[in-house]
Amino acid sequence: MRKLFIACLSQAFEPAARNMEYIERRLQAFAILAVVGFPLYYFVWHDLFPQHYENLSLRLIGAALYFPIIFSDRWKGKARRYLIYYWHAVSLYALPFFFTFMLLKNHMANVWLESALIAAFVMVMLLDWLTLLLHFVLGSGLAYLAYRLTGDPTLPSLSDLAHLAIFSFAMTLGALCNYDAERIRIAQQKAMLATAGSLAHELRTPLLAIRTGAAGLAHHLPILIESYTLARANSLLVPAIRHSHLNAIHGALERIEQEALHSSAMIDILLTNARITAYPQHDDTHCSAAACVRLALQRFPFREGEQTLVSCNLEADFEFLGSMMLIVHVLFNLLKNALTHMKRDIRDSICITLMPQANKNYLVFRDTGEGIPAQRLPHIFTRFHTTSDQPHTFGAGAGIGLAFCRDVMRACNGAIECHSVAGEYTEFILSFPTAK
Protein backbone atom coordinates (compact mmCIF):
# COMPACT_ATOMS: atom_id res chain seq x y z
CA MET A 1 0.00 0.00 0.00
CA ARG A 2 2.81 2.41 0.91
CA LYS A 3 4.60 1.63 -2.34
CA LEU A 4 1.39 2.24 -4.31
CA PHE A 5 0.82 5.55 -2.50
CA ILE A 6 4.37 6.72 -3.25
CA ALA A 7 3.99 5.68 -6.89
CA CYS A 8 0.69 7.58 -7.22
CA LEU A 9 2.16 10.63 -5.49
CA SER A 10 5.20 10.55 -7.74
CA GLN A 11 2.97 10.25 -10.81
CA ALA A 12 0.80 13.17 -9.65
CA PHE A 13 3.76 15.49 -9.15
CA GLU A 14 5.69 14.30 -12.20
CA PRO A 15 4.44 17.33 -14.22
CA ALA A 16 5.92 19.61 -11.54
CA ALA A 17 9.34 17.99 -11.96
CA ARG A 18 9.08 18.23 -15.74
CA ASN A 19 7.92 21.85 -15.52
CA MET A 20 11.02 22.56 -13.43
CA GLU A 21 13.19 21.44 -16.35
CA TYR A 22 11.67 24.05 -18.65
CA ILE A 23 11.93 26.99 -16.22
CA GLU A 24 15.34 26.05 -14.80
CA ARG A 25 17.22 28.37 -17.14
CA ARG A 26 15.02 31.27 -16.01
CA LEU A 27 15.49 30.64 -12.28
CA GLN A 28 18.53 32.88 -11.95
CA ALA A 29 16.87 35.82 -13.72
CA PHE A 30 13.74 35.39 -11.60
CA ALA A 31 15.84 35.16 -8.41
CA ILE A 32 17.81 38.32 -9.27
CA LEU A 33 14.53 40.16 -9.89
CA ALA A 34 13.19 38.97 -6.51
CA VAL A 35 16.39 39.84 -4.60
CA VAL A 36 16.30 43.37 -6.02
CA GLY A 37 12.53 43.82 -6.07
CA PHE A 38 11.68 42.81 -2.51
CA PRO A 39 13.72 45.53 -0.74
CA LEU A 40 13.27 48.07 -3.55
CA TYR A 41 9.48 48.05 -3.31
CA TYR A 42 9.66 48.57 0.43
CA PHE A 43 10.85 52.10 -0.30
CA VAL A 44 8.29 52.48 -3.10
CA TRP A 45 5.32 51.62 -0.84
CA HIS A 46 6.79 53.03 2.38
CA ASP A 47 8.28 56.35 1.21
CA LEU A 48 7.33 57.14 -2.39
CA PHE A 49 3.69 56.01 -2.31
CA PRO A 50 2.99 55.29 1.39
CA GLN A 51 0.60 52.44 2.13
CA HIS A 52 -1.23 51.49 5.31
CA TYR A 53 1.20 48.65 6.16
CA GLU A 54 4.73 47.65 5.14
CA ASN A 55 7.15 45.11 6.58
CA LEU A 56 10.85 45.27 5.72
CA SER A 57 11.61 42.05 7.61
CA LEU A 58 9.26 39.97 5.44
CA ARG A 59 10.78 41.49 2.32
CA LEU A 60 14.35 40.81 3.46
CA ILE A 61 13.39 37.19 4.22
CA GLY A 62 12.05 36.85 0.67
CA ALA A 63 15.22 38.35 -0.81
CA ALA A 64 17.42 36.11 1.36
CA LEU A 65 15.48 32.99 0.34
CA TYR A 66 15.90 33.77 -3.36
CA PHE A 67 19.58 34.69 -3.08
CA PRO A 68 20.95 31.08 -3.19
CA ILE A 69 18.94 30.41 -6.38
CA ILE A 70 21.07 33.00 -8.19
CA PHE A 71 23.91 30.46 -7.92
CA SER A 72 21.75 27.38 -8.65
CA ASP A 73 24.01 26.41 -11.57
CA ARG A 74 26.75 25.74 -9.00
CA TRP A 75 24.65 23.51 -6.75
CA LYS A 76 26.15 20.03 -6.67
CA GLY A 77 25.15 16.55 -5.55
CA LYS A 78 22.34 16.35 -3.01
CA ALA A 79 21.86 20.12 -3.02
CA ARG A 80 20.96 20.02 -6.71
CA ARG A 81 18.49 17.18 -6.15
CA TYR A 82 16.65 19.32 -3.61
CA LEU A 83 16.60 22.45 -5.79
CA ILE A 84 13.06 21.75 -6.99
CA TYR A 85 11.75 21.47 -3.41
CA TYR A 86 13.58 24.61 -2.34
CA TRP A 87 12.22 26.50 -5.34
CA HIS A 88 8.62 25.53 -4.59
CA ALA A 89 9.00 26.37 -0.88
CA VAL A 90 10.42 29.81 -1.68
CA SER A 91 7.76 30.43 -4.34
CA LEU A 92 5.06 29.47 -1.83
CA TYR A 93 6.37 32.14 0.54
CA ALA A 94 7.08 34.83 -2.05
CA LEU A 95 3.92 34.64 -4.17
CA PRO A 96 0.69 33.41 -2.51
CA PHE A 97 1.72 33.88 1.13
CA PHE A 98 3.46 37.27 0.94
CA PHE A 99 1.02 38.96 -1.43
CA THR A 100 -2.09 37.62 0.34
CA PHE A 101 -0.73 38.65 3.74
CA MET A 102 0.13 42.16 2.52
CA LEU A 103 -3.26 42.42 0.81
CA LEU A 104 -5.05 41.61 4.07
CA LYS A 105 -2.81 43.91 6.12
CA ASN A 106 -3.53 46.78 3.74
CA HIS A 107 -7.30 46.15 3.96
CA MET A 108 -7.74 45.18 0.31
CA ALA A 109 -6.19 48.40 -1.01
CA ASN A 110 -6.32 48.77 -4.79
CA VAL A 111 -2.52 48.80 -5.08
CA TRP A 112 -2.28 45.44 -3.36
CA LEU A 113 -5.24 44.00 -5.26
CA GLU A 114 -3.35 44.75 -8.47
CA SER A 115 -0.11 43.39 -7.00
CA ALA A 116 -1.84 40.17 -5.92
CA LEU A 117 -3.34 39.75 -9.40
CA ILE A 118 0.14 40.07 -10.91
CA ALA A 119 1.41 37.46 -8.43
CA ALA A 120 -1.45 35.17 -9.50
CA PHE A 121 -0.51 35.72 -13.15
CA VAL A 122 3.12 34.80 -12.41
CA MET A 123 1.98 31.64 -10.60
CA VAL A 124 -0.10 30.57 -13.61
CA MET A 125 2.96 31.00 -15.84
CA LEU A 126 5.43 29.20 -13.57
CA LEU A 127 3.48 26.34 -12.00
CA ASP A 128 1.69 23.27 -13.29
CA TRP A 129 -2.01 22.95 -12.53
CA LEU A 130 -1.77 20.75 -9.41
CA THR A 131 1.06 22.74 -7.81
CA LEU A 132 -0.77 25.96 -8.68
CA LEU A 133 -3.88 24.90 -6.76
CA LEU A 134 -1.83 23.64 -3.80
CA HIS A 135 0.18 26.87 -3.63
CA PHE A 136 -2.94 29.02 -3.83
CA VAL A 137 -4.83 27.13 -1.10
CA LEU A 138 -1.85 26.59 1.23
CA GLY A 139 -0.25 30.00 0.72
CA SER A 140 -3.50 31.94 1.12
CA GLY A 141 -4.48 29.85 4.15
CA LEU A 142 -1.14 30.43 5.88
CA ALA A 143 -1.34 34.15 5.05
CA TYR A 144 -4.80 34.43 6.63
CA LEU A 145 -3.59 32.51 9.70
CA ALA A 146 -0.58 34.84 10.04
CA TYR A 147 -2.89 37.83 9.60
CA ARG A 148 -5.08 36.71 12.50
CA LEU A 149 -2.12 35.76 14.71
CA THR A 150 -0.49 39.17 14.32
CA GLY A 151 -3.36 40.66 16.32
CA ASP A 152 -5.06 42.65 13.56
CA PRO A 153 -8.74 42.77 14.61
CA THR A 154 -9.97 43.99 11.23
CA LEU A 155 -11.67 41.25 9.24
CA PRO A 156 -12.36 41.56 5.51
CA SER A 157 -15.84 42.88 4.79
CA LEU A 158 -18.37 41.05 2.64
CA SER A 159 -17.56 43.38 -0.26
CA ASP A 160 -13.88 42.55 0.15
CA LEU A 161 -14.66 38.85 0.00
CA ALA A 162 -15.90 39.41 -3.54
CA HIS A 163 -12.24 39.80 -4.51
CA LEU A 164 -11.59 36.34 -3.09
CA ALA A 165 -14.15 34.96 -5.54
CA ILE A 166 -12.29 36.68 -8.39
CA PHE A 167 -8.94 35.29 -7.24
CA SER A 168 -10.41 31.80 -6.84
CA PHE A 169 -11.89 31.98 -10.32
CA ALA A 170 -8.54 33.17 -11.75
CA MET A 171 -6.64 30.33 -10.05
CA THR A 172 -9.19 27.71 -11.11
CA LEU A 173 -9.18 28.97 -14.69
CA GLY A 174 -5.37 29.04 -14.72
CA ALA A 175 -5.24 25.49 -13.37
CA LEU A 176 -7.71 24.31 -16.01
CA CYS A 177 -5.69 25.98 -18.77
CA ASN A 178 -2.49 24.42 -17.46
CA TYR A 179 -4.18 21.03 -17.18
CA ASP A 180 -5.44 21.33 -20.75
CA ALA A 181 -1.92 22.25 -21.87
CA GLU A 182 -0.62 19.19 -20.02
CA ARG A 183 -3.16 16.97 -21.79
CA ILE A 184 -2.13 18.43 -25.15
CA ARG A 185 1.52 17.81 -24.33
CA ILE A 186 0.80 14.19 -23.41
CA ALA A 187 -1.21 13.73 -26.62
CA GLN A 188 1.66 15.20 -28.64
CA GLN A 189 4.10 12.92 -26.85
CA LYS A 190 1.98 9.88 -27.65
CA ALA A 191 1.72 10.98 -31.28
CA MET A 192 5.50 11.43 -31.46
CA LEU A 193 6.01 8.00 -29.91
CA ALA A 194 3.59 6.42 -32.40
CA THR A 195 5.42 8.14 -35.25
CA ALA A 196 8.75 6.96 -33.87
CA GLY A 197 7.37 3.42 -33.67
CA SER A 198 6.23 3.56 -37.29
CA LEU A 199 9.60 4.91 -38.41
CA ALA A 200 11.37 2.23 -36.41
CA HIS A 201 9.27 -0.44 -38.12
CA GLU A 202 10.05 1.02 -41.55
CA LEU A 203 13.76 1.11 -40.72
CA ARG A 204 13.90 -2.37 -39.22
CA THR A 205 12.48 -3.96 -42.40
CA PRO A 206 15.34 -2.87 -44.72
CA LEU A 207 17.87 -3.52 -41.95
CA LEU A 208 16.58 -7.08 -41.66
CA ALA A 209 16.77 -7.44 -45.45
CA ILE A 210 20.37 -6.19 -45.39
CA ARG A 211 21.29 -8.64 -42.62
CA THR A 212 19.59 -11.52 -44.46
CA GLY A 213 21.33 -10.62 -47.71
CA ALA A 214 24.69 -10.36 -45.95
CA ALA A 215 24.15 -13.74 -44.29
CA GLY A 216 23.27 -15.31 -47.66
CA LEU A 217 26.35 -13.81 -49.29
CA ALA A 218 28.52 -15.00 -46.42
CA HIS A 219 27.19 -18.53 -46.98
CA HIS A 220 27.76 -18.63 -50.76
CA LEU A 221 30.72 -16.29 -51.14
CA PRO A 222 33.40 -18.84 -50.13
CA ILE A 223 32.16 -21.16 -52.91
CA LEU A 224 32.33 -18.34 -55.47
CA ILE A 225 35.82 -17.32 -54.34
CA GLU A 226 37.00 -20.94 -54.45
CA SER A 227 35.54 -21.29 -57.96
CA TYR A 228 37.33 -18.11 -59.04
CA THR A 229 40.61 -19.36 -57.55
CA LEU A 230 40.29 -22.70 -59.37
CA ALA A 231 39.45 -20.93 -62.62
CA ARG A 232 42.54 -18.74 -62.36
CA ALA A 233 44.66 -21.76 -61.44
CA ASN A 234 43.50 -23.55 -64.59
CA SER A 235 44.11 -20.49 -66.80
CA LEU A 236 40.45 -19.92 -67.59
CA LEU A 237 39.46 -16.54 -69.00
CA VAL A 238 38.11 -14.75 -65.94
CA PRO A 239 38.76 -11.11 -64.94
CA ALA A 240 41.61 -10.70 -62.46
CA ILE A 241 40.78 -9.65 -58.90
CA ARG A 242 43.50 -8.53 -56.53
CA HIS A 243 44.14 -10.79 -53.57
CA SER A 244 43.68 -7.86 -51.16
CA HIS A 245 40.25 -7.17 -52.67
CA LEU A 246 39.21 -10.79 -52.15
CA ASN A 247 40.16 -10.56 -48.50
CA ALA A 248 38.36 -7.23 -48.17
CA ILE A 249 35.10 -8.79 -49.38
CA HIS A 250 34.92 -10.98 -46.27
CA GLY A 251 35.51 -7.98 -44.02
CA ALA A 252 32.92 -5.92 -45.88
CA LEU A 253 30.22 -8.52 -45.26
CA GLU A 254 31.09 -8.65 -41.56
CA ARG A 255 30.94 -4.86 -41.35
CA ILE A 256 27.60 -4.75 -43.16
CA GLU A 257 26.06 -7.21 -40.72
CA GLN A 258 27.65 -5.49 -37.71
CA GLU A 259 26.39 -2.05 -38.81
CA ALA A 260 22.89 -3.44 -39.38
CA LEU A 261 22.90 -4.94 -35.87
CA HIS A 262 24.26 -1.69 -34.43
CA SER A 263 21.59 0.41 -36.17
CA SER A 264 18.81 -1.91 -35.01
CA ALA A 265 20.04 -1.75 -31.41
CA MET A 266 20.30 2.07 -31.58
CA ILE A 267 16.67 2.20 -32.75
CA ASP A 268 15.65 0.15 -29.70
CA ILE A 269 17.62 2.46 -27.38
CA LEU A 270 16.10 5.62 -28.87
CA LEU A 271 12.58 4.20 -28.67
CA THR A 272 13.08 3.24 -25.02
CA ASN A 273 14.40 6.74 -24.29
CA ALA A 274 11.34 8.29 -25.93
CA ARG A 275 9.00 6.35 -23.64
CA ILE A 276 9.67 8.72 -20.75
CA THR A 277 6.40 7.85 -19.04
CA ALA A 278 6.63 4.09 -19.47
CA TYR A 279 8.37 3.16 -16.21
CA PRO A 280 5.25 2.74 -14.02
CA GLN A 281 4.21 -0.16 -16.25
CA HIS A 282 7.16 -2.25 -15.02
CA ASP A 283 7.09 -4.21 -11.77
CA ASP A 284 10.07 -3.79 -9.47
CA THR A 285 12.06 -6.92 -8.70
CA HIS A 286 15.29 -7.71 -6.88
CA CYS A 287 18.07 -7.28 -9.45
CA SER A 288 21.80 -7.89 -9.39
CA ALA A 289 23.86 -4.88 -10.42
CA ALA A 290 26.63 -7.11 -11.79
CA ALA A 291 24.09 -9.05 -13.86
CA CYS A 292 22.79 -5.77 -15.32
CA VAL A 293 26.31 -4.70 -16.32
CA ARG A 294 27.13 -8.08 -17.88
CA LEU A 295 23.85 -8.13 -19.81
CA ALA A 296 24.41 -4.58 -21.05
CA LEU A 297 27.92 -5.41 -22.26
CA GLN A 298 26.66 -8.61 -23.87
CA ARG A 299 23.80 -6.91 -25.75
CA PHE A 300 25.35 -3.54 -26.63
CA PRO A 301 26.28 -3.32 -30.34
CA PHE A 302 29.97 -2.50 -30.04
CA ARG A 303 31.84 -1.66 -33.21
CA GLU A 304 35.17 -3.31 -33.94
CA GLY A 305 37.68 -2.65 -31.17
CA GLU A 306 35.28 -0.76 -28.90
CA GLN A 307 34.61 -3.52 -26.37
CA THR A 308 38.32 -3.72 -25.53
CA LEU A 309 38.07 -0.18 -24.11
CA VAL A 310 35.68 -1.35 -21.37
CA SER A 311 36.95 -2.72 -18.06
CA CYS A 312 34.80 -3.78 -15.10
CA ASN A 313 35.18 -4.35 -11.39
CA LEU A 314 32.06 -6.34 -10.48
CA GLU A 315 33.36 -8.39 -7.55
CA ALA A 316 31.47 -6.37 -4.92
CA ASP A 317 28.00 -7.07 -6.30
CA PHE A 318 24.80 -5.73 -4.72
CA GLU A 319 21.06 -6.03 -5.26
CA PHE A 320 18.55 -3.24 -5.85
CA LEU A 321 14.80 -3.03 -6.27
CA GLY A 322 13.91 -1.99 -9.81
CA SER A 323 13.70 -3.08 -13.44
CA MET A 324 16.71 -4.87 -14.91
CA MET A 325 15.63 -4.02 -18.46
CA LEU A 326 15.52 -0.29 -17.75
CA ILE A 327 18.84 -0.24 -15.88
CA VAL A 328 20.40 -2.07 -18.83
CA HIS A 329 19.08 0.69 -21.09
CA VAL A 330 20.56 3.28 -18.72
CA LEU A 331 23.94 1.58 -19.23
CA PHE A 332 23.29 1.50 -22.99
CA ASN A 333 22.89 5.29 -22.95
CA LEU A 334 26.05 5.81 -20.92
CA LEU A 335 28.02 3.49 -23.21
CA LYS A 336 26.67 5.17 -26.33
CA ASN A 337 27.54 8.65 -25.05
CA ALA A 338 31.00 7.59 -23.88
CA LEU A 339 31.91 5.90 -27.16
CA THR A 340 30.55 8.82 -29.18
CA HIS A 341 32.73 11.33 -27.32
CA MET A 342 35.97 9.37 -27.15
CA LYS A 343 39.13 11.27 -28.13
CA ARG A 344 40.28 8.36 -30.33
CA ASP A 345 43.72 7.90 -28.77
CA ILE A 346 45.49 5.25 -26.70
CA ARG A 347 44.24 6.76 -23.42
CA ASP A 348 40.59 6.02 -24.23
CA SER A 349 38.98 3.82 -21.59
CA ILE A 350 35.67 3.08 -19.89
CA CYS A 351 35.61 1.68 -16.35
CA ILE A 352 32.50 0.36 -14.58
CA THR A 353 32.84 -0.24 -10.83
CA LEU A 354 30.37 -1.48 -8.21
CA MET A 355 30.75 0.02 -4.72
CA PRO A 356 28.29 -1.29 -2.09
CA GLN A 357 28.06 0.78 1.11
CA ALA A 358 26.16 0.45 4.38
CA ASN A 359 23.24 2.73 3.50
CA LYS A 360 23.56 3.07 -0.27
CA ASN A 361 25.09 1.19 -3.16
CA TYR A 362 26.90 2.84 -6.05
CA LEU A 363 27.61 2.01 -9.67
CA VAL A 364 30.39 4.26 -11.00
CA PHE A 365 30.70 4.70 -14.77
CA ARG A 366 33.85 6.58 -15.77
CA ASP A 367 35.25 7.33 -19.21
CA THR A 368 38.34 9.24 -20.34
CA GLY A 369 36.62 10.93 -23.26
CA GLU A 370 36.23 14.58 -24.19
CA GLY A 371 34.52 15.49 -20.91
CA ILE A 372 31.72 18.01 -20.44
CA PRO A 373 32.30 21.78 -20.20
CA ALA A 374 31.54 23.18 -16.74
CA GLN A 375 28.86 25.55 -18.03
CA ARG A 376 26.89 22.65 -19.55
CA LEU A 377 27.24 20.24 -16.65
CA PRO A 378 24.23 21.51 -14.62
CA HIS A 379 21.90 21.04 -17.62
CA ILE A 380 22.85 17.61 -18.98
CA PHE A 381 19.88 15.85 -17.33
CA THR A 382 17.40 18.41 -18.69
CA ARG A 383 15.18 16.89 -21.35
CA PHE A 384 15.98 18.07 -24.90
CA HIS A 385 19.21 19.75 -23.76
CA THR A 386 22.10 18.74 -26.01
CA THR A 387 25.84 19.22 -25.54
CA SER A 388 26.21 20.41 -29.12
CA ASP A 389 26.00 24.06 -30.06
CA GLN A 390 24.36 22.88 -33.27
CA PRO A 391 21.84 20.26 -32.16
CA HIS A 392 20.58 19.56 -35.66
CA THR A 393 23.93 18.51 -37.04
CA PHE A 394 24.65 14.88 -37.80
CA GLY A 395 25.66 12.94 -34.72
CA ALA A 396 24.19 15.35 -32.22
CA GLY A 397 21.97 13.81 -29.57
CA ALA A 398 18.30 14.56 -29.11
CA GLY A 399 18.71 15.43 -25.44
CA ILE A 400 16.53 12.64 -24.05
CA GLY A 401 19.04 9.90 -23.16
CA LEU A 402 20.36 11.30 -19.87
CA ALA A 403 16.90 12.60 -18.93
CA PHE A 404 15.69 9.01 -19.37
CA CYS A 405 18.53 7.80 -17.12
CA ARG A 406 17.54 10.30 -14.43
CA ASP A 407 13.86 9.30 -14.61
CA VAL A 408 14.70 5.60 -14.31
CA MET A 409 16.99 6.19 -11.32
CA ARG A 410 14.34 8.31 -9.59
CA ALA A 411 11.80 5.56 -10.16
CA CYS A 412 14.22 3.17 -8.40
CA ASN A 413 14.35 5.67 -5.49
CA GLY A 414 17.94 6.28 -6.49
CA ALA A 415 19.81 9.10 -8.19
CA ILE A 416 22.39 9.79 -10.88
CA GLU A 417 25.11 12.42 -10.60
CA CYS A 418 27.80 13.53 -13.00
CA HIS A 419 31.30 14.86 -12.41
CA SER A 420 33.44 15.89 -15.35
CA VAL A 421 36.51 17.86 -16.36
CA ALA A 422 36.55 18.97 -19.99
CA GLY A 423 39.27 17.18 -21.92
CA GLU A 424 39.98 14.67 -19.14
CA TYR A 425 37.10 12.48 -17.96
CA THR A 426 33.38 12.10 -17.28
CA GLU A 427 32.10 10.13 -14.29
CA PHE A 428 28.49 9.13 -13.65
CA ILE A 429 27.59 7.89 -10.17
CA LEU A 430 24.39 5.84 -9.96
CA SER A 431 23.22 5.48 -6.36
CA PHE A 432 20.72 2.79 -5.32
CA PRO A 433 19.04 2.35 -1.94
CA THR A 434 19.78 -0.96 -0.26
CA ALA A 435 17.26 -3.64 -1.23
CA LYS A 436 15.05 -4.83 1.63
QUIDAJO-V921184 format. One record per backbone hydrogen bond with DSSP energy under -1.0 kcal/mol. NH is the residue of the N-H (numbers start at 1). CO is the residue of the C=O. If there is no record, write none. Layout:
nh:NH co:CO
nh:NH co:CO
This chain:
nh:5 co:1
nh:6 co:2
nh:7 co:3
nh:8 co:4
nh:9 co:5
nh:10 co:6
nh:11 co:7
nh:12 co:8
nh:13 co:9
nh:17 co:13
nh:18 co:14
nh:19 co:15
nh:20 co:16
nh:21 co:17
nh:22 co:18
nh:23 co:19
nh:24 co:20
nh:26 co:23
nh:30 co:26
nh:31 co:27
nh:32 co:28
nh:33 co:29
nh:34 co:30
nh:35 co:31
nh:36 co:32
nh:37 co:33
nh:38 co:34
nh:40 co:36
nh:41 co:37
nh:43 co:39
nh:44 co:40
nh:45 co:41
nh:46 co:42
nh:47 co:43
nh:48 co:43
nh:49 co:44
nh:51 co:45
nh:59 co:55
nh:60 co:56
nh:61 co:57
nh:62 co:58
nh:63 co:59
nh:64 co:60
nh:65 co:61
nh:66 co:62
nh:67 co:63
nh:70 co:67
nh:71 co:68
nh:72 co:69
nh:74 co:71
nh:75 co:72
nh:79 co:76
nh:81 co:77
nh:82 co:78
nh:83 co:80
nh:86 co:82
nh:87 co:83
nh:88 co:84
nh:89 co:85
nh:90 co:86
nh:91 co:87
nh:92 co:88
nh:93 co:89
nh:94 co:90
nh:95 co:91
nh:97 co:92
nh:98 co:93
nh:99 co:95
nh:100 co:96
nh:101 co:97
nh:102 co:98
nh:103 co:99
nh:104 co:100
nh:105 co:101
nh:106 co:102
nh:107 co:104
nh:108 co:103
nh:113 co:109
nh:114 co:110
nh:115 co:111
nh:116 co:112
nh:117 co:113
nh:118 co:114
nh:119 co:115
nh:120 co:116
nh:121 co:117
nh:122 co:118
nh:123 co:119
nh:124 co:120
nh:125 co:121
nh:126 co:122
nh:127 co:123
nh:132 co:128
nh:133 co:129
nh:134 co:130
nh:135 co:131
nh:136 co:132
nh:137 co:133
nh:138 co:134
nh:139 co:135
nh:140 co:136
nh:141 co:137
nh:142 co:138
nh:143 co:139
nh:144 co:140
nh:145 co:141
nh:146 co:142
nh:147 co:143
nh:148 co:144
nh:149 co:145
nh:150 co:146
nh:151 co:148
nh:152 co:147
nh:161 co:157
nh:163 co:160
nh:165 co:161
nh:166 co:162
nh:167 co:163
nh:168 co:164
nh:169 co:165
nh:170 co:166
nh:171 co:167
nh:172 co:168
nh:173 co:169
nh:174 co:170
nh:175 co:171
nh:176 co:172
nh:177 co:173
nh:178 co:174
nh:179 co:175
nh:180 co:176
nh:181 co:177
nh:182 co:178
nh:183 co:179
nh:184 co:180
nh:185 co:181
nh:186 co:182
nh:187 co:183
nh:188 co:184
nh:189 co:185
nh:190 co:186
nh:191 co:187
nh:192 co:188
nh:193 co:189
nh:194 co:190
nh:195 co:191
nh:196 co:192
nh:197 co:193
nh:198 co:194
nh:199 co:195
nh:200 co:196
nh:201 co:197
nh:202 co:198
nh:203 co:199
nh:204 co:200
nh:205 co:201
nh:207 co:203
nh:208 co:204
nh:209 co:205
nh:210 co:206
nh:211 co:207
nh:212 co:208
nh:213 co:209
nh:214 co:210
nh:215 co:211
nh:216 co:212
nh:217 co:213
nh:218 co:214
nh:219 co:215
nh:220 co:216
nh:221 co:217
nh:224 co:220
nh:225 co:221
nh:226 co:222
nh:227 co:223
nh:228 co:224
nh:229 co:225
nh:230 co:226
nh:231 co:227
nh:232 co:228
nh:233 co:229
nh:234 co:230
nh:235 co:232
nh:236 co:231
nh:238 co:236
nh:246 co:242
nh:247 co:243
nh:248 co:244
nh:249 co:245
nh:251 co:247
nh:252 co:248
nh:253 co:249
nh:254 co:250
nh:255 co:251
nh:256 co:252
nh:257 co:253
nh:258 co:254
nh:259 co:255
nh:260 co:256
nh:261 co:257
nh:262 co:258
nh:263 co:259
nh:264 co:260
nh:265 co:261
nh:266 co:262
nh:267 co:263
nh:268 co:264
nh:269 co:265
nh:270 co:266
nh:271 co:267
nh:272 co:268
nh:273 co:269
nh:274 co:270
nh:275 co:271
nh:276 co:274
nh:278 co:275
nh:281 co:278
nh:282 co:279
nh:285 co:322
nh:287 co:320
nh:289 co:318
nh:292 co:288
nh:293 co:289
nh:294 co:290
nh:295 co:291
nh:296 co:292
nh:297 co:293
nh:298 co:294
nh:299 co:295
nh:300 co:296
nh:302 co:300
nh:306 co:303
nh:309 co:306
nh:310 co:307
nh:311 co:350
nh:313 co:352
nh:317 co:315
nh:320 co:287
nh:322 co:285
nh:327 co:323
nh:328 co:324
nh:329 co:325
nh:330 co:326
nh:331 co:327
nh:332 co:328
nh:333 co:329
nh:334 co:330
nh:335 co:331
nh:336 co:332
nh:337 co:333
nh:338 co:334
nh:339 co:335
nh:340 co:336
nh:341 co:337
nh:348 co:345
nh:350 co:309
nh:351 co:366
nh:352 co:311
nh:353 co:364
nh:354 co:313
nh:355 co:362
nh:357 co:360
nh:361 co:432
nh:362 co:355
nh:363 co:430
nh:364 co:353
nh:365 co:428
nh:366 co:351
nh:367 co:426
nh:368 co:349
nh:370 co:341
nh:376 co:373
nh:377 co:373
nh:379 co:376
nh:380 co:377
nh:382 co:379
nh:384 co:399
nh:385 co:382
nh:393 co:390
nh:396 co:393
nh:404 co:400
nh:405 co:401
nh:406 co:402
nh:407 co:403
nh:408 co:404
nh:409 co:405
nh:410 co:406
nh:411 co:407
nh:412 co:408
nh:413 co:410
nh:414 co:409
nh:415 co:431
nh:417 co:429
nh:419 co:427
nh:421 co:425
nh:423 co:370
nh:424 co:421
nh:425 co:421
nh:426 co:367
nh:427 co:419
nh:428 co:365
nh:429 co:417
nh:430 co:363
nh:431 co:415
nh:432 co:361
